[in-house]
Amino acid sequence: MIKSAIMFSKVKLSFIVVTEEHLIQNFNEKLTEWKAIIHFSFKVIPLTFPTEGAQEWQKLFKPCASQRLFLPSVLKDIDSILYVDTDVLFLTPVEDVWKYFASMNSSQMAALAPEHEDPNAGWYNRFAKHPYYGKLGVNSGVMLMNLTKMRDFLWVEYVIPVYKRYKLKITWGDQDIINIIFHYHPDKLYIYSCRYNFRPDHCMYMSVCKSAEKEGVAVLHGSRGFFHSGKQPVFQSIYRAFEEFQIGMDIYHDFYQSLESYLELTSETSCGHIKDAYLANLKQYITTNDER
């Protein structure tokens, strides 16, 4: 995920990695290695949960996922961040997502993409036993967070009672808590397109993210392990192209051409039918920056 972010961005990125103690050294070593090639800054910090129930929070849904709920209090000196799950790959410069901060009004403190586009396949509208945002809920994997506004809202103080009230009814952990909060405060949330959080659900039965077909997939989210399974070869192929690419190599010859050939092999699969959508923003990036 970090590699994909630094590959295409034209601004100096600043990363905050929150991870388990035993992984901090690994992150520091790899990011220091990349920093010698591409200019960015980073810091790696340990997980921080409320003292009361820390173990319970850490185990909520996937390990560490609920950390995002407490970032307004953990990152006290930071105004705004783009939070992304680790199973996310950027197919466009990060600043294409960051620009939506400027689209948010004075009330809105976060931006998310819908959980679903099609009510017939929606999870929240069919199965949820708790309140959720809008008609189909939101997915929390790619989240713009104005931490200053969230602190003013007393976000963290809100999270704990919501969890205590609904903990026996939530399935998707921290994402459900986020949905519950924005159900009661819809004016606080900005909604951006599914192309900024494109998941297997958007193509596994039929293509339902029309903005991705039209303008290209901007951020790919390999949720539920799809980067590492053969269920949808498109996701595995894109992950493979990023994994094989070494920072400092030529993006067109050593990444884009490989990706194009991998995607060609998936064109008969359900998600592969829109293979041009995965290449559209990368093609534009290469043309604009003359990477050839």
C-alpha positions in Angstrom: 0.0 0.0 0.0 2.8 2.4 0.9 4.7 1.5 -2.2 1.7 2.3 -4.4 1.3 5.6 -2.7 4.9 6.8 -3.2 5.1 5.5 -6.8 2.6 8.0 -8.3 2.4 11.0 -5.9 3.9 14.3 -7.1 3.8 15.9 -3.6 5.9 15.1 -0.6 3.9 12.5 1.4 4.0 12.1 5.1 3.1 8.7 6.5 2.1 7.7 10.0 2.3 3.9 10.4 0.5 2.5 13.5 1.6 -1.0 14.2 2.5 -3.7 16.7 5.7 -3.2 18.7 7.5 -6.2 17.0 6.9 -4.7 13.5 8.2 -1.2 14.2 11.8 -2.0 13.3 10.8 -3.7 10.0 8.8 -0.7 8.9 11.6 1.7 9.9 14.2 -0.3 7.9 12.1 -0.7 4.7 10.8 2.9 4.7 14.3 4.3 5.3 15.5 2.3 2.3 12.7 3.7 0.0 13.2 7.2 1.4 16.8 7.2 0.0 15.2 6.9 -3.5 11.9 8.9 -3.2 11.4 12.0 -1.0 8.8 11.4 1.7 8.7 11.5 5.5 7.3 8.9 8.0 7.0 7.9 11.6 6.1 4.6 13.0 4.2 4.5 16.3 2.9 1.7 18.5 -0.8 0.9 18.8 -2.6 2.9 21.4 -6.0 1.9 22.8 -8.0 3.2 25.8 -6.6 1.7 29.0 -10.0 0.3 29.8 -10.7 -2.7 27.6 -7.6 -2.3 25.5 -7.5 -6.0 24.7 -11.1 -6.0 23.6 -10.6 -3.1 21.3 -7.5 -4.6 19.7 -9.4 -7.8 18.9 -12.5 -6.1 17.6 -13.0 -7.4 14.0 -9.4 -7.7 12.6 -6.3 -7.1 14.7 -5.6 -3.4 15.0 -8.5 -2.3 12.8 -10.3 -0.4 15.6 -7.2 1.8 16.1 -8.7 4.2 13.6 -11.5 5.0 16.0 -9.0 6.6 18.4 -6.8 8.5 15.9 -8.2 11.9 16.8 -6.8 11.4 20.4 -3.7 9.5 19.4 -2.6 12.1 16.8 -3.3 15.1 18.9 -1.2 17.5 16.8 -2.4 16.4 13.3 -5.1 18.3 11.6 -6.1 15.9 8.8 -5.3 12.4 7.5 -6.2 9.9 4.8 -6.7 6.7 6.6 -6.4 3.5 4.5 -6.6 -0.2 5.4 -3.5 -2.2 4.7 -5.2 -4.1 1.9 -5.5 -1.0 -0.3 -3.5 -0.1 -3.5 -3.4 3.4 -5.1 -4.0 3.4 -8.9 -3.8 7.2 -8.9 -1.8 9.8 -7.1 -2.8 10.1 -3.4 -3.6 13.8 -4.0 -6.5 12.8 -6.2 -8.2 11.5 -3.0 -6.9 14.2 -0.7 -8.5 17.0 -2.9 -11.9 16.0 -1.4 -11.1 17.8 1.8 -11.7 21.0 -0.2 -15.1 19.7 -1.3 -16.3 19.1 2.3 -18.5 21.8 3.9 -17.9 23.3 7.4 -19.9 20.5 9.1 -18.4 17.5 7.4 -15.5 15.9 9.3 -14.9 12.7 7.2 -15.4 11.3 3.7 -16.2 7.7 2.8 -17.5 5.7 -0.1 -20.8 3.7 0.0 -20.6 0.1 1.1 -22.7 -1.0 -1.9 -24.2 0.4 -5.1 -26.9 -2.2 -5.5 -29.6 -2.7 -2.8 -30.1 -6.3 -4.0 -26.5 -7.1 -2.9 -26.3 -4.8 0.0 -25.2 -6.2 3.4 -26.4 -3.5 5.7 -29.9 -3.1 4.2 -30.5 -6.8 4.3 -28.7 -8.1 7.5 -27.7 -5.3 9.9 -29.2 -5.3 13.3 -28.0 -1.8 14.2 -28.4 1.6 12.6 -26.2 2.5 9.6 -25.6 5.4 7.3 -28.1 6.1 4.5 -29.7 3.4 2.5 -26.7 1.0 2.1 -24.1 2.0 4.7 -20.5 3.1 4.1 -17.2 1.3 3.8 -14.4 2.5 6.1 -11.4 1.3 4.2 -10.5 4.6 2.6 -11.4 7.4 5.0 -10.5 11.1 4.9 -10.5 12.3 8.5 -10.4 15.9 9.6 -9.1 15.1 13.1 -9.6 18.7 14.3 -13.3 18.6 13.5 -13.6 15.1 15.0 -12.0 16.3 18.2 -14.4 19.2 18.4 -17.2 16.7 17.9 -15.8 14.7 20.8 -15.6 11.7 18.5 -13.7 9.4 20.9 -16.0 10.1 23.8 -18.9 9.1 21.4 -17.3 5.9 20.2 -17.1 4.1 23.6 -20.8 4.3 24.6 -21.8 3.4 21.0 -19.7 0.2 21.3 -21.1 -0.7 24.7 -24.7 -0.3 23.5 -24.3 -2.2 20.2 -21.4 -4.6 20.7 -23.6 -7.7 20.6 -25.2 -6.5 17.3 -22.1 -5.5 15.2 -20.5 -7.8 12.7 -17.9 -5.6 11.0 -16.3 -4.1 14.1 -15.1 -0.5 13.8 -16.8 0.0 10.4 -20.2 -0.7 12.1 -19.4 1.8 14.8 -18.6 4.4 12.2 -21.9 3.6 10.4 -23.9 4.0 13.6 -22.3 7.4 14.4 -23.0 8.8 10.9 -26.5 7.3 10.9 -27.2 9.8 13.8 -25.1 12.6 12.3 -25.3 12.3 8.5 -24.5 15.9 8.0 -21.0 15.2 9.3 -20.1 12.9 6.4 -19.1 13.6 2.8 -19.7 10.8 0.3 -17.3 10.2 -2.6 -17.5 7.8 -5.4 -17.0 4.0 -5.3 -14.0 4.5 -7.6 -12.1 5.7 -4.5 -12.8 2.4 -2.7 -13.3 -0.2 -5.4 -13.8 -3.7 -4.0 -14.6 -7.2 -5.3 -18.3 -6.5 -4.5 -18.3 -3.9 -7.3 -17.6 -6.4 -10.1 -17.9 -10.0 -8.9 -21.4 -10.5 -10.2 -21.7 -7.6 -12.5 -20.1 -4.2 -12.8 -22.0 -1.8 -10.5 -19.4 1.0 -10.0 -20.3 3.1 -13.0 -17.9 6.0 -12.1 -15.0 3.5 -12.2 -16.0 2.3 -15.6 -16.2 5.9 -16.8 -13.2 7.5 -15.0 -11.1 4.5 -13.9 -10.5 2.8 -10.6 -8.6 5.2 -8.4 -8.1 3.2 -5.2 -8.4 -0.6 -5.2 -9.4 -2.3 -1.9 -8.7 -6.0 -1.8 -11.0 -6.7 1.1 -11.6 -10.1 2.5 -8.2 -11.4 1.4 -8.9 -11.0 -2.4 -5.3 -9.9 -3.1 -4.1 -13.3 -1.9 -6.8 -15.7 -3.2 -7.7 -16.8 -6.7 -11.4 -15.9 -6.3 -11.0 -12.8 -8.5 -7.7 -13.0 -10.5 -7.8 -9.3 -11.3 -7.1 -8.4 -7.7 -4.3 -11.0 -7.4 -2.8 -9.8 -10.7 -2.7 -6.1 -9.7 -1.2 -7.0 -6.3 1.5 -9.1 -8.1 2.5 -6.2 -10.4 3.0 -3.9 -7.3 4.8 -6.6 -5.4 7.3 -7.3 -8.2 8.0 -3.7 -8.9 11.1 -2.3 -7.1 11.1 1.4 -6.1 13.5 3.3 -8.4 12.7 1.2 -11.5 10.9 2.5 -14.6 7.1 2.7 -13.9 6.1 2.2 -17.6 8.5 -0.6 -18.5 8.8 -2.4 -15.2 5.3 -1.9 -13.8 2.6 -0.8 -16.3 3.6 -3.2 -19.1 3.7 -6.2 -16.6 0.3 -5.1 -15.2 -1.2 -4.8 -18.7 -0.1 -8.3 -19.6 -1.3 -9.8 -16.3 -4.7 -8.2 -16.7 -5.0 -9.5 -20.3 -5.1 -13.0 -18.8 -8.1 -12.1 -16.6 -10.3 -10.6 -19.3 -12.7 -13.6 -19.2 -13.4 -13.3 -15.5 -16.2 -11.2 -14.0 -14.0 -8.5 -12.6 -11.7 -8.7 -15.7 -14.4 -7.6 -18.1 -13.6 -4.0 -17.1 -9.8 -4.4 -17.3 -9.4 -1.0 -18.9 -10.9 0.7 -15.8 -7.9 -0.5 -13.7 -5.4 1.0 -16.2 -7.2 4.3 -17.0 -5.7 6.5 -14.3 -2.2 4.8 -14.6 -2.3 5.4 -18.3 -3.2 9.1 -17.7 -0.4 9.4 -15.1 2.2 7.9 -17.5 1.1 10.1 -20.4 1.1 13.3 -18.2 4.4 12.6 -16.6 6.0 11.1 -19.8 7.2 8.1 -17.8 8.1 6.3 -21.1 
